[in-house]
Amino acid sequence: MATDFIKKLDKLVADSAGDWKMFIRKLGPVHAQWHTEHNQGIATLGFLLFHWELIQRFKKAGADTGLGGLHGIQAYTEAEFSSFGQPYNVTETVQKGNVGQFEVFSGDVEAWHNDAHMAVGMATHHNLMNPRTNVRRPEFWRLHYFINSKFEEQLRNFSNAGATPADVVAQLEGNAAAAPQV
């Protein structure tokens, strides 16, 4: 199920026509709009699903290596978060097929992420709190790549053996009752 946000992200990729800098410049308003709708409780995609989809389009637009250099964006490590004063402390584990646990995990990761944005920004001396502009910073993507890796671990726990993260995301997005909370 392609939500309006996924359609907007796909259009950004198409309109940027391989120009990752254009993709990044035009991404800010879409990212900010999602955050506004999410904070109002009317977003069509939950926190983890939206940012997972965002990273897929970021890579497709070539921004991973464009912004991240030769080796692309590399996720922060748990040790780095500890050094920033924001250790990763989410302990919820999702069991196979348990949407309720996935909702708790998503909420816990989102709460941790909010503080991590501030901690990373303070440690790197960059403002990562503005969704219109933070997508221009590699630090934003390093944080979200880390979160994505934790999300994909839980996707593997949630799914049937052999299902890819993309398969499970499609399943969650197709389930209207689960998608807004994950």
N, C-alpha and C positions, 0 to 999 in steps of 0.2 A: 504494500500500500504506500504509494508515494504521497507524502503530505506536502502541503504548500512549501514548507521549508526545504524539503528534499528537492522539490522542483526548482526552487530558487537557487539552491546550491548547484544543481546540475546546469542551470542556465548560466551561472557565473563561470563554471568550467568551460562551457561551450563558447560563451562570449569572450572569454580571455584568450581563446585560440592558441594555447601554449605559452602565453605570456603570464608567468606566475606572479610577476609584480602587479599586473593589472588585477589578477584574481585577488591578491591580498588587499589591494586598495579598495576594491568594491565589496569585500567580505564584511568589513566592519559594520555597516548598517544592518545587514541580515543577522549577524551575530547579536547586535544590540536589540533588534526586534524580538529575537527568540527569548533573550533574557527578560525583556519587558513582559512578554506574554507568559513566560514561565513564572515570574514573580507574581503575576496577576492570577495564576492558576488556570490559564486558558490555552497554554501551549499544547500543540498536537503531538509533540514528542517529549518524552522525559529527558532528564539531564544526561544520562549515560548514552541513550540512543542518539540524541541530537549531536553530541560531541563525537561519537563514533562515526556517524555519517559525515560530520564536518572533516574529520581526519581523512576519510576515504577520498573526499573531493580535493582536499589539500594536496594529497599525494598525486591524484589524477591530474591536477593542474601543474604538476612539476615543482610545487613550492617546497616540498620536502628537501630536495637537493638545492633548489634555488636559495632558500633561506638558511638551510642547514649546511650547505657546503658539500664537498666531495662525498662525505659519508652520510649525508642527510641528517635530519633531526635525530638526536639520541635522547631517550627518556632519562629524566633524572633518576638517581638511585635512591633507595631508602636511606643509605648513609648520607647522601647529600641533603635530603629533607631533614634528617636529624641535625645536621650541621647548620641548617637554616632555622633551627628551633621549632620545627613542625614535623616531628616524627610521624610516619604513617602508622595510624593506630586503629584502622578498621579491622575488626575481627570477625564480622559476620561471614559465614560461608553458606553458599547456596547449594541446596540439595537438588537432585534431579527433579525437574518439573515443578519446583516449589516457587510460584510467583510471589507469594507473600515474603519469603526470605529474600528474593531478588529486590523487592520494594524496599525492605529494610536496608539491604546492602547499598542500594542506590542512594537512599537518604543519608546513610552514614558517610559514604564517599563524597557526596555533594557537600555535606557540612564540613568534612575535613578539607576538601578542595577550596572552599571559601577562605579558610584561614591560610591554606598553602599559597594561594594567590598573593596574599599580603606578605607572608614570610619570604617567598621567593623574590617579590618586588623589593622588599627591604634589603635582602642580601645582595641583590644584583643592581640596586639603585635604578630600577625601571618601574614605571607605573603599570602594573598589571591589573588594575582594578576597573579600567574603563573598557567595556566590551567593544566599543567602536574602534579602539586603537590597539588593544593588547594583542590582537591577532597578527600584528606586524612584528612582534618580538619573538625570537626563537625560544625565549624562556617560557612563554605561554604554551608553545607547542611541546616543549620538553615536559612540562607539567601534565599536559593532556595526553601525551604518549604514555606516560607512566600510568595515569588513570585508565587509559585504554587497555594497557596490558593487564591490569587488575580486573577490569571488566571482562576481557576475553577469557581469563582464568575461570571466572564464574559462569560465563557462557558455556564453557566446556563441561563444568559441573552440572549445569542445568539441562544440557541436551542429551540426546541419544548418542551413543558412540559413533564416531565417524562424521558427525555433523560439523560443518565449518562455522566459525563465528558469523559469517555472512548469512548462512542458513538460519541460525538461531535468531539473529537480528530480524530477518525477514519474518520469522514466525512471531516474534514479539510485536513487531510493528503491525502485523496482520491481526493481532488480538487487541481490539480497541479497548478492552477492559484493562489490559496490562500496560500497554504502550505509554500512557501519560505518566506512569509512576516510575518507570525504569530509565 
